[in-house]
Amino acid sequence: MTSPLNYLMCAPDHYDVDYVINPWMEGNVHKSSRDRAVEQWQKLYGVLKNLVNVELVTPEKGWPDMVFTANAGLVLGDKAVLSRFLHKERQGEEPYFKAWFESKGFTVYELPKDLPFEGAGDALFDRNGGWLWAGYGFRSELDAHPYLAKWLDVEVLSLRLIDNRFYHLDTCFCPLTGGYLLYYPPAFDSYSNRLIEMRVPVEKRIVIEEADAVNFACNAVNVDRHVVMNKISDRLKQQITNCGFNVIETPLTEFLKAGGAAKCLTLRTVEVPVGESVAVAEPSGVEARIVELTGHLLDSGIINRALDLVTDNGGSFQVLEFNLGEQRQSTSLARIRISAPSHDLMETIMGELIEIGAVLQDRDTCAANLEPVLQDGVAPDDFYVTTIYPTDACVDGEWIRCANQRMDAAIAISPDGKTATCKLLRDLVVGDRVVVGYDGVRTVRKPEARENSKKEEFSFMGAGVSSERRVELVVEQIAWELRQIRDRGGKLVVSCGPVVVHTGGAPHLAYLIREGYVQSMLGGNAIAVHDMEQACMGTSLGVDLKRGISVKGGHRHHLKVINSVRRYGNIHNAVKAGFVKTGVMYECVTNNIPFVLAGSIRDDGPLPDTVMDLLEAQRLYSEQIRGADMILMLSSMLHSIGVGNMTPAGVKMVCVDINPAVVTKLSDRGSVESVGVVTDVGLFLSLLVQQLKKLDSPVAIAA
Ligand code: ARG
């Protein structure tokens, strides 16, 4: 023995792969050789005995993984935090390790029941800074970390493991003497990688390749300048040696079958706190909050979404209460404690949770934080960014509903604190008070009735994207909705691109306007130009729509039309003067349907009606959208997304485009009321009109 260090090992008398609790054990049940295991363990034991003092704990029958003493607990000074194993297959080891710690005079700390923590397998001291790197994601729970910080009085840095082959921190991460770090970055999420890079300077980071990682190169025992490990590549060996270490390789293949190697087989039991000054600084960055969710949490999948988003963002949760409603229609309620390794991640998680309707429960956070606008058109940092869902802000103890709900806005609170309004950044003025952070903000999801949750494929509640084959089906439903809206005096807004004309849809859209189905028309310069080109010259971008061929000189047609309309002053005048006699624009004018044409950089002309001031165009669009029951978005990515951005939840949106990407983009807003139809828009409109006519025909109804 050359060092005053103590290590704990456990002879492999009862070692075997008996069950599967990590991917290494899969396919290896009872496949390891006892003799070879004993031989390899003895070799390791021999190597270590030359370096340190090795103590032994008695192996117990029935607990084959007890050889992996790294998982006994975590030691610092005379304190030992006993492991709480995640899997029942290993929980029986706990009393034996506890007894051993006590026999050696350690004060043993035990975590609350059901809060797993797997000892030094998931907690490693930095050999320079003295802080504790603690892993979570597979075995140990993030919520165990604050206990470590408190009991051991040490700063804890939480690292999230994301590759199940590296389920314990010590399988992919090994701090070395002098502040060096041997590790496999892809085993960690990006946030954890950033944390590591912030703490360990690049020249001290020894990054290993996957081939070495799967040989458990990081599962090394480091004693001063010696590093003891399973066989590794020559390249890595050279790299480690270059950093001034002596690499000692010893074969541990039999233990790899259970998912362990050198480090797992040992527990360092002499750990002295590094310099008082370091150890007292910020104990643990782990933050916790409680949120409540109500609704049809199971049917709607909200609960899964909520829990997934917490873990996907590196957080952890504990369901404090889950009250499943009693009747078929009752809603359920969940109270969930969320923890995150840092304030930033907590904010990210809260943002997403609030978006799906969670409400923060902490008493002191039930008031929205307000900050004044200090510069016109600029919000305070961290302003709450709105979504499409109805949103409430808690001001002076009252929840108030935001007016003009739309996404990507700030919430401005009136001076008397009585009203809240969604305001675009550019509309903010000095003196406005804006909500910052997520405290005191909640979004409201209307609880779907249970029936609706068993969705038909293309029902409006389906948020589905249909393919060509099912177009008829979805058209039937849309036609039905259109009829309803018209008959009750509702509002249908159509936004469309010129493809409507190119694909022969213009007469059908004109029919919809004429028959009173459309209350407002939104588009760009092009739809109007090509519609009138077709009305006046029978072509669309120079193509004869009846014959499908280009007409001689046809490429100039649309400019001639623009020129004529300019002569008349605007579209209204051109229609009234009899220049335009059919088509979409004609019907808008003759039926007094308001339209807004928003300009763009590629516009020819433009028509005098085209609004080239985009801020003004946005304003006019949102004015038209107000009060809409449904928006039919026809083959224009630009206008569909523009419109989608202004539309609050609750407005049904039907997006028709031949490009699935456009349709998906729209349904990704997460609005349950939107439906996407991937098809040719001309075909869609013709089917729609056909269906509407069928609804009008008494014969069809009787049939
Ligand atoms: N079969 C054991 C388990 O899955 C292996 C433990 C390895 N220990 C370690 N510190 N990585 O729990």
Boltz pocket constraint, residues with backbone or C-beta under 6 A from the ligand:
constraints:
  - pocket:
      binder: B
      contacts: [[A, 21], [A, 22], [A, 65], [A, 68], [A, 70], [A, 71], [A, 90], [A, 118], [A, 120], [A, 121], [A, 122], [A, 168], [A, 170], [A, 171], [A, 258], [A, 259], [A, 260], [A, 261], [A, 263], [A, 264], [A, 265]]
      max_distance: 6.0
